[in-house]
Amino acid sequence: MPWRGATSRQERILACLPYLLPLLHCYPFGLFLFSQFPPLHWLFVPITWLMPIYYSGGPGIAIVPLLVFIVLFVTVVRNPRIRHLIRYNTMQALMIGFALALILSLLELLNIVNTALIAPTLSGPSPDVGGLFFILLFDVLFLGTLALVVFSVVQSLRGHHAEIPIISNAVYAQTRD
């Protein structure tokens, strides 16, 4: 039976941890902003430490993100003994990360972005990516994801479910009891 009552401080913090995944997925979209505003990059230093581990297979082989997705989905989202707030936030973070990975894969498929962009380097944006439209697209994706993550973390720390219009419906369908 799911527990939907009051949550402890530890459970609220655990509900925030899965939002590291969308930050790992949105990092490549922020390379243009990082090159224009270097202090912004210092906020993402802990994420850059996790990037070599998360993308250890290289840009073409995404085995670690797939394993992380499967482990979190099977052990957390589908486990009815874990509180609903943790399960909900884990699934929502997985959905946001999946949407970003899908957008990046689509851009790679259309040959707009080369795979060197997602390599965990601090060298800056790829020279193959150019044009004001793509810079704007990347900035909007990065800032939008950052806003979603901040909103979701704040709501999780308050002990509430972060309601994101389209994503929350899919999340509720997966964490339904």
C-alpha positions as CSV (number, residue, x, y, z in Angstrom):
1,M,0.0,0.0,0.0
2,P,1.4,3.4,-0.9
3,W,2.1,5.9,1.8
4,R,0.8,9.4,0.9
5,G,0.8,10.9,4.3
6,A,3.2,13.4,5.8
7,T,6.8,12.9,4.6
8,S,10.0,13.2,6.6
9,R,12.8,15.5,5.8
10,Q,14.9,12.6,4.6
11,E,12.2,11.5,2.2
12,R,11.9,15.0,0.8
13,I,15.6,15.1,0.1
14,L,15.5,11.6,-1.5
15,A,12.7,12.9,-3.7
16,C,15.0,15.6,-5.0
17,L,18.0,13.4,-5.9
18,P,16.6,12.0,-9.2
19,Y,16.6,15.6,-10.6
20,L,20.3,15.2,-11.2
21,L,19.5,13.2,-14.3
22,P,17.7,16.0,-16.2
23,L,20.6,18.3,-15.2
24,L,23.0,15.7,-16.8
25,H,20.9,15.6,-19.9
26,C,20.5,19.4,-20.2
27,Y,24.2,20.2,-19.7
28,P,25.1,20.0,-23.4
29,F,22.3,22.5,-24.2
30,G,23.9,25.0,-21.9
31,L,27.3,25.2,-23.5
32,F,26.5,28.4,-25.3
33,L,25.3,30.1,-22.1
34,F,28.4,28.8,-20.3
35,S,30.7,30.4,-22.8
36,Q,28.9,33.7,-22.5
37,F,28.4,33.7,-18.7
38,P,31.4,31.8,-17.2
39,P,30.1,32.2,-13.6
40,L,27.1,30.2,-14.5
41,H,29.4,27.3,-15.2
42,W,30.6,27.2,-11.6
43,L,27.1,26.3,-10.5
44,F,27.4,23.1,-12.6
45,V,30.8,22.0,-11.5
46,P,29.3,19.0,-9.5
47,I,27.4,18.0,-12.7
48,T,30.7,18.1,-14.7
49,W,32.1,15.7,-12.1
50,L,29.3,13.2,-12.8
51,M,29.5,13.6,-16.6
52,P,32.5,11.3,-17.3
53,I,30.8,8.5,-15.2
54,Y,27.4,9.0,-16.8
55,Y,28.7,9.1,-20.3
56,S,31.5,6.6,-19.8
57,G,30.5,4.5,-22.9
58,G,31.1,7.5,-25.1
59,P,28.6,9.4,-27.2
60,G,27.6,6.5,-29.4
61,I,27.1,3.9,-26.7
62,A,24.6,5.0,-24.0
63,I,24.8,2.0,-21.7
64,V,25.1,3.8,-18.4
65,P,22.1,6.1,-19.0
66,L,20.1,3.1,-20.0
67,L,21.2,1.1,-17.0
68,V,20.4,4.0,-14.7
69,F,16.9,4.4,-16.3
70,I,16.2,0.6,-15.9
71,V,17.4,0.5,-12.3
72,L,15.5,3.6,-11.2
73,F,12.3,2.5,-13.0
74,V,12.3,-1.1,-11.7
75,T,13.6,-0.5,-8.1
76,V,12.0,2.9,-7.3
77,V,9.1,3.7,-9.6
78,R,7.5,0.3,-9.6
79,N,8.2,-0.4,-5.9
80,P,4.9,0.1,-4.0
81,R,6.8,0.0,-0.7
82,I,8.5,3.3,-1.4
83,R,6.6,6.5,-0.6
84,H,4.6,8.0,-3.5
85,L,6.5,11.4,-3.4
86,I,9.8,9.6,-4.1
87,R,8.3,7.4,-6.8
88,Y,6.5,10.3,-8.4
89,N,9.6,12.6,-8.5
90,T,11.8,9.8,-9.8
91,M,9.5,9.1,-12.7
92,Q,9.1,12.8,-13.4
93,A,12.9,13.2,-13.5
94,L,13.2,10.2,-15.8
95,M,10.5,11.6,-18.2
96,I,12.3,15.0,-18.4
97,G,15.6,13.4,-19.0
98,F,14.0,11.1,-21.6
99,A,12.5,14.1,-23.4
100,L,15.8,15.9,-23.5
101,A,17.6,12.8,-24.8
102,L,14.9,12.4,-27.5
103,I,15.4,16.0,-28.6
104,L,19.2,15.6,-28.7
105,S,18.8,12.3,-30.7
106,L,16.5,14.0,-33.1
107,L,19.0,16.9,-33.7
108,E,21.7,14.4,-34.2
109,L,19.6,12.4,-36.7
110,L,18.9,15.6,-38.7
111,N,22.7,16.2,-38.6
112,I,22.2,19.5,-36.9
113,V,24.3,18.5,-33.9
114,N,27.3,16.3,-34.1
115,T,27.9,13.7,-31.3
116,A,31.0,15.6,-30.1
117,L,28.6,18.1,-28.4
118,I,27.5,15.6,-25.7
119,A,31.0,14.5,-24.9
120,P,31.7,15.5,-21.3
121,T,34.3,18.1,-22.0
122,L,34.7,21.7,-20.8
123,S,36.1,22.9,-24.2
124,G,33.0,24.8,-25.1
125,P,30.4,24.5,-27.8
126,S,31.0,22.4,-30.9
127,P,32.0,24.5,-34.0
128,D,29.6,22.6,-36.2
129,V,26.6,24.0,-34.3
130,G,25.9,27.5,-35.4
131,G,23.3,30.0,-36.2
132,L,21.2,32.1,-34.0
133,F,18.2,29.8,-34.2
134,F,20.1,26.8,-32.8
135,I,21.8,28.9,-30.1
136,L,18.3,30.2,-29.1
137,L,16.9,26.7,-29.2
138,F,19.7,25.3,-27.0
139,D,19.4,28.3,-24.5
140,V,15.6,27.8,-24.2
141,L,15.9,24.0,-23.7
142,F,18.6,24.6,-21.1
143,L,16.8,27.4,-19.2
144,G,13.5,25.6,-19.4
145,T,14.9,22.4,-18.0
146,L,16.6,24.3,-15.3
147,A,13.4,26.0,-14.4
148,L,11.5,22.7,-14.3
149,V,14.2,21.2,-12.1
150,V,14.2,24.1,-9.7
151,F,10.4,24.2,-9.5
152,S,10.3,20.4,-8.9
153,V,13.0,20.4,-6.2
154,V,11.3,23.3,-4.4
155,Q,8.0,21.5,-4.5
156,S,9.6,18.3,-3.3
157,L,11.3,20.0,-0.4
158,R,7.9,21.4,0.6
159,G,6.5,17.8,0.4
160,H,4.2,18.5,-2.6
161,H,4.0,17.0,-6.0
162,A,5.3,19.3,-8.8
163,E,2.5,19.5,-11.4
164,I,4.0,19.9,-14.8
165,P,1.1,19.9,-17.3
166,I,1.8,17.1,-19.8
167,I,4.5,15.2,-18.0
168,S,2.6,14.9,-14.7
169,N,-0.3,13.0,-16.4
170,A,2.2,10.4,-17.7
171,V,3.9,10.2,-14.4
172,Y,0.6,9.6,-12.5
173,A,-0.2,6.9,-15.0
174,Q,3.1,5.1,-14.1
175,T,2.9,5.6,-10.4
176,R,-0.8,4.8,-10.0
177,D,-1.5,2.5,-7.1
